[in-house]
Amino acid sequence: MPRTRTPLVPGWFTTEGEEFRLLGTRCRVCGSVFFPREDSFCRSPDCASTELDEAPLSRRGRVWSYTDGRYRPPAPYVSDPDAEWQPYTLIAVELAAERMVVLGQGAPGVTLADLAVGMEVEAVPGVLSEDAEHIWTTWNWRPVTSGSEERS
């Protein structure tokens, strides 16, 4: 039986169309953008609006900070306790247009040596875990290689 690709958190990203995008929400009144998305009320302390629209976020941003996870996190993080632990890279990315920083894992193979504060990265589809029925999808950050098209 084929496994189903299932977003780990529904509504936080889309794979519709040609481009992978993180999805936030934008307040119709004050213009504030939120990620993770907010569907009930504007989180800006100066705004009481409940009028929010889905907002695709910039696909690219700049590394604000980064580190690596060298230990196996506790539950609910999913990992095979019998498998050797593999460190992973965590990257905080500044999205200038949205005026926010979004945290995510580096794409497979991205190490600390591949990163520098200020370098351009892009959101790409990722896989967090797999089981007998599902491939649990998420997002990763990957450095933009020179010569890539400029998109936001």
N, C-alpha and C positions, 0 to 999 in steps of 0.2 A: 504494500500500500504506500503510495507516495506521501511524503510529509508536506504539510502546509506551511508556507512562509507566513509568519504571524508577527506583526509589530509587537514588541515587548510592551510598549505603552501606545495604545491606539490614539491617533490624532496628533501625535507629536512630530510626525514627518510623513511625507508622501513620496511614493514612487510612481505616481501617475504622470503620464506624459514622458518627456525625454529626460527631464532633470530631477535628480533627487533633491528635495528641499526639506529643511526643518520648518515646522509650522508653529507660529505663535498666534497671538491675538493683538489687535490694535483697537484702542478706545476711539470711538467716533467723536467724542467730545474734546478730549485733550491731546489725542494722537499718541499717547504712550503705548509702547509695544511690550508684550510680555512673553517670556519663555521660561519655564514651561507655560503653556497656554493657560489662559484664565477665561472661563466661560460664564461667570456669574456677575462680576463687578470689577470696576477699574481699581487696580491696586495702588494707583497714585494717591498719596495722602491728600492732595489738593483737589481731587475729583471724586464725585459721588455717582458717576454714570454707571449704567448697566448695559450700555449700548456698545457691544464689542463685535468685531468682525475678524474672521480668520485672516492671518497675514503670513504669506510665505516669507521666510527670513532670507537675508543675503546668503548666497551659497558659499561665498568666500569671506575670510576675515584674516586677522593678523594674530600671531601667537602673543598672548599677554603673559602667560606663565606656563610652565610644564614641570612634570615630575614623573616618577615611575612607581608602580605598586610592586614591591618585592615580597609581599606576604599574601597569603590566601585570606581574603576578607571573610568575615562571618556570614551566616545566613542573614538575609535571603539571597545573597550572591550565590549563583549556581556554578558549581565546579565539581569535577570528579575527584573525590578525596583520595582515590588510588593513583591518580595521574600525577606525574611530577609537576610542581608549580612552575608556571612560566610567567615572569614579570611582564607587565603591560605598561604602556605609556599613557599618562593622563595629560590632556592639553586644555588649557583655558584660552578661548579664542575671542578676541574683541571684534564684534560686528559694528563697524563705525556708523553705518546708516541707522541702525536700531539703537545705538548708544548702550550696548550691553555686552556682557561677557558670558559665553556659553561653554560649559565644561563637557568634555567627552573623551573617550578613549582614542588613542592613535590607531590608525589602520594597521592591520597585521604587518609586521616587519618594520614599523616605524620605531626607532629607538631614540634615546636622549641625544645621541650623537648626530641625528638627522635634523635636530630642531635648534632654533635660536629665537629669542624674543624679537618680535617684529616681523618675522618671516611670514609669507602668505601661505595659508592652508585652505583647503576646501572640505566641505561636508560630503561624505560618500556613504553609500549603504554599507552596513556591517552586520555581522552575526554575533550575538552574545552567547547563545547556547543552542543546543539541539537535543531533542529527545525522540522517542519512537514515532510521535505524531506531528511534531512541529520543528521548524527552524525559526528560532526567536530572533527577529531582526531589530536593529537599532541603527545608530549613526556612528561614524568614525570621522576623525580629522586626518587628512593626508596632505603633506607638503605639495605645493603647486610647483611643478617643474618648469624651468624656463622654456619659453616657446609655446606654453599653453595659451589658449584663447583667454582673453580678459572677460569675465562675466561676473555678475553679482547676483 
